[in-house]
């Protein structure tokens, strides 16, 4: 059997959680090159498109975004340039070069109503600026017309960057009792699992077997933020863990509204790419182990 040719991945982003995991993934047959903010400023969509047009690489992965959900409410123009316009410009440049474009999106494109997992074809209805700009980015990538895949995910965590796991561990060391929202439900997703899914998709496109469109990918089973927090502490191995008390969304007001239901139906990515929905508890164990090693 002939081995697949070496695949060169150009990853937009360097310090984000998924970009970091892509950079350190052990992926035979794949070379990963990350591009950080010091080289590529996504607030200038035209420059972003020019960069991709002139760059080398067999496939482009956009793992960068404006992710400050609350701050986006006061910076809508900047968020739109980074999340909405730049992905479209880069996707158009990728199409001009004849290379596929993989793009990470979010559960925030939905309004969070109902209680069943969201499917790719469900009506969107973002509640805030972040979700609206990410949805605009999806539309721009699709409108570019090239081979592409949009991967919506949720509740991303890793041992690096800012995320819920690291916040809970920090606050849990400072307090005996925490209050955590218990009426928002989703699927926590390890950044390493997202990176692994993207690599499967990239290899498929490299073989000419990639499927274009939108795909959902998140951890299972569904859990509330409070349930997630309780499991973080349960698995942390601390001799004494804080009490995690439930509160309603209304008791924790934020500038941007959050979806109550962020669960995603991940059947399509399984059918098209044979990527199964991962157990977030396994990812959590790996992250906690890495964080423990980093603290020694």
C-alpha positions in Angstrom: 0.0 0.0 0.0 1.3 3.5 -0.9 1.6 5.8 2.0 -0.1 9.2 1.9 2.2 12.0 0.8 3.5 14.4 3.5 0.9 17.0 4.3 1.9 20.6 5.2 -0.6 22.3 7.4 -0.6 26.1 7.8 -2.3 26.8 11.1 -3.5 30.4 11.7 -2.9 30.9 15.4 -0.1 30.0 17.7 -1.0 30.7 21.3 -4.6 29.5 21.3 -5.6 26.2 22.9 -6.3 24.3 19.7 -3.3 25.8 17.8 -1.0 24.7 20.6 -2.3 21.2 20.5 -2.0 21.0 16.7 1.6 22.2 17.0 2.6 19.5 19.5 0.4 16.7 18.1 2.3 13.6 17.1 0.9 13.2 13.6 2.9 11.0 11.2 2.8 12.3 7.7 1.8 15.8 8.8 4.0 18.9 9.2 2.4 21.7 11.2 3.4 25.3 11.0 1.7 27.8 13.2 1.4 31.6 12.5 1.0 33.9 15.4 -0.3 37.4 15.9 3.1 39.0 15.5 3.1 37.7 11.9 -0.6 37.8 10.9 -3.0 40.3 12.3 -6.6 39.1 11.7 -8.0 42.6 12.4 -6.7 43.4 8.9 -8.7 41.0 6.7 -7.1 42.1 3.4 -3.6 41.5 4.8 -4.8 38.1 6.2 -6.0 37.1 2.7 -2.7 38.2 1.1 -0.7 36.2 3.7 -2.6 33.0 2.9 -2.4 33.7 -0.8 1.4 33.9 -0.7 2.1 31.2 2.0 3.1 27.7 1.4 1.1 24.7 2.7 -1.3 22.0 1.4 -4.1 23.0 3.7 -5.0 26.0 5.9 -6.5 25.7 9.4 -7.9 28.8 11.0 -7.5 28.2 14.8 -7.5 31.9 15.6 -10.4 34.1 16.7 -11.6 37.0 18.8 -12.9 34.9 21.8 -13.5 37.5 24.5 -17.3 36.9 24.6 -18.2 39.7 26.9 -15.6 42.3 25.6 -17.0 41.7 22.1 -20.2 43.5 23.2 -18.2 46.7 23.4 -15.9 46.0 20.4 -18.3 44.7 17.7 -16.4 46.2 14.8 -13.1 44.5 15.8 -14.8 41.2 16.6 -16.4 41.3 13.1 -13.2 42.0 11.3 -11.4 39.1 13.1 -14.2 36.6 13.3 -16.4 37.5 10.3 -14.3 39.1 7.6 -10.8 37.7 8.0 -11.9 34.0 7.7 -13.7 34.8 4.4 -10.7 36.6 3.0 -8.4 33.7 4.0 -10.8 31.1 2.6 -11.0 33.0 -0.7 -7.2 33.0 -0.8 -7.1 29.3 -0.1 -9.5 28.7 -2.9 -7.4 30.7 -5.3 -4.4 28.5 -4.4 -6.5 25.4 -4.7 -6.0 24.3 -1.1 -8.7 23.3 1.5 -9.6 25.5 4.4 -10.6 24.2 7.9 -12.3 26.7 10.2 -13.2 26.5 13.9 -16.6 27.9 15.0 -18.8 27.7 18.0 -22.0 26.6 19.7 -22.7 30.4 20.2 -24.2 30.5 16.7 -27.4 29.0 18.3 -29.8 30.7 20.7 -29.6 27.9 23.2 -33.3 27.1 23.3 -34.8 23.6 23.6 -33.2 20.6 25.2 -32.0 18.3 22.4 -28.5 18.6 20.9 -28.2 21.0 18.0 -27.8 19.6 14.5 -25.8 21.3 11.7 -28.9 22.2 9.8 -30.8 23.7 12.7 -31.8 27.4 12.5 -29.1 29.7 13.9 -29.9 32.6 16.3 -26.8 34.0 18.1 -27.6 35.9 21.3 -24.6 38.3 21.2 -21.9 39.9 19.2 -19.5 37.0 19.5 -22.0 34.5 18.1 -23.1 36.9 15.3 -19.5 37.5 14.2 -18.7 33.8 14.3 -21.8 33.0 12.2 -20.7 35.7 9.7 -17.4 34.0 9.5 -19.0 30.7 8.7 -21.1 32.3 5.9 -18.0 34.0 4.5 -16.0 30.8 4.4 -18.8 29.0 2.7 -19.3 31.8 0.2 -15.6 31.7 -0.8 -16.6 28.5 -2.6 -13.5 26.4 -2.1 -13.1 23.0 -0.4 -13.7 23.7 3.3 -15.0 22.3 6.6 -16.4 24.3 9.5 -16.0 22.6 12.9 -18.4 23.9 15.6 -17.3 23.1 19.1 -17.9 24.2 22.6 -16.5 24.6 26.2 -12.9 24.2 25.1 -10.3 23.4 27.7 -6.6 22.4 28.0 -3.6 22.9 30.2 -2.8 26.2 28.4 -4.5 29.5 28.0 -7.5 30.7 29.8 -10.4 28.2 30.3 -12.9 27.0 32.8 -10.8 24.1 34.2 -7.9 26.4 35.1 -10.2 29.0 36.5 -12.0 26.5 38.8 -8.6 25.2 40.0 -7.4 28.7 40.8 -10.5 29.8 42.5 -11.0 26.5 44.3 -7.6 27.0 46.0 -8.8 30.3 47.4 -12.3 29.5 48.6 -14.2 26.8 50.6 -17.4 27.4 48.7 -18.1 28.3 45.0 -21.3 29.1 43.2 -21.5 27.9 39.6 -24.3 28.2 37.0 -26.3 25.0 36.9 -28.9 25.7 34.1 -26.6 25.9 31.1 -25.7 22.6 29.6 -23.0 21.7 27.1 -20.3 19.3 26.1 -16.8 20.2 27.5 -14.2 19.6 24.8 -10.5 19.0 25.2 -8.4 21.1 22.8 -6.3 18.0 22.0 -9.4 16.2 20.9 -10.3 19.0 18.6 -6.8 19.0 17.2 -7.0 15.3 16.6 -10.4 15.7 14.8 -8.9 18.4 12.6 -6.0 16.2 11.7 -8.3 13.4 10.6 -10.2 15.9 8.4 -7.0 17.3 7.0 -5.7 13.9 6.0 -9.0 13.2 4.3 -8.7 16.4 2.3 -5.1 15.5 1.5 -6.3 12.2 0.0 -9.0 14.1 -2.0 -11.7 12.5 0.2 -12.6 15.5 2.4 -16.3 16.4 2.8 -17.2 20.1 2.6 -19.7 21.6 5.0 -20.4 22.2 8.7 -19.7 19.6 11.4 -20.3 19.5 15.1 -17.8 18.2 17.6 -17.8 18.3 21.4 -17.3 16.0 24.4 -19.8 13.7 26.0 -21.9 13.3 28.0 -23.7 16.7 28.4 -23.2 18.4 31.7 -23.9 21.7 33.4 -21.2 24.1 34.4 -21.7 23.2 38.0 -21.5 19.5 37.1 -18.3 20.1 35.2 -16.8 22.0 38.1 -17.7 19.3 40.6 -16.0 16.7 38.4 -12.9 18.9 38.0 -12.5 18.9 41.8 -13.5 15.3 42.2 -10.7 14.2 39.8 -8.2 16.7 41.1 -7.0 14.5 43.9 -7.1 17.3 46.4 -7.4 16.2 50.0 -10.1 18.8 50.6 -12.2 20.3 47.8 -14.6 23.3 47.9 -18.4 23.0 48.0 -19.9 23.7 44.6 -23.3 25.3 45.0 -25.8 25.8 42.1 -27.0 29.1 40.9 -29.2 30.2 38.0 -28.0 32.2 35.0 -29.9 35.3 36.3 -27.8 35.2 39.4 -24.5 35.5 37.4 -25.2 38.4 35.0 -22.7 39.0 32.2 -22.5 41.6 29.4 -23.1 38.9 26.8 -25.9 36.3 27.1 -24.9 32.7 27.1 -26.8 29.8 25.4 -28.7 27.7 27.9 -28.4 24.6 25.7 -25.0 24.2 24.1 -25.1 20.5 23.4 -24.2 19.5 19.9 -25.2 16.5 17.8 -22.0 14.9 16.6 -23.4 12.2 14.3 -22.4 13.9 11.0 -18.7 14.0 11.7 -18.8 10.3 12.7 -20.6 9.4 9.5 -18.3 11.5 7.2 -15.0 11.3 8.9 -15.3 8.3 11.4 -14.5 10.7 14.2 -16.4 9.6 17.4 -17.5 11.9 20.1 -14.9 11.8 22.9 -15.5 11.4 26.6 -14.6 14.8 28.2 -13.7 13.0 31.4 -10.8 11.4 29.7 -9.6 14.7 28.3 -10.0 16.2 31.8 -7.8 13.5 33.4 -5.1 14.2 30.8 -5.3 18.0 31.4 -5.2 17.6 35.2 -2.2 15.3 34.9 -0.4 17.8 32.7 -1.2 20.7 35.0 0.1 18.8 38.0 3.3 18.1 36.1 3.7 21.8 35.2 3.3 22.8 38.9 6.2 20.6 40.1 
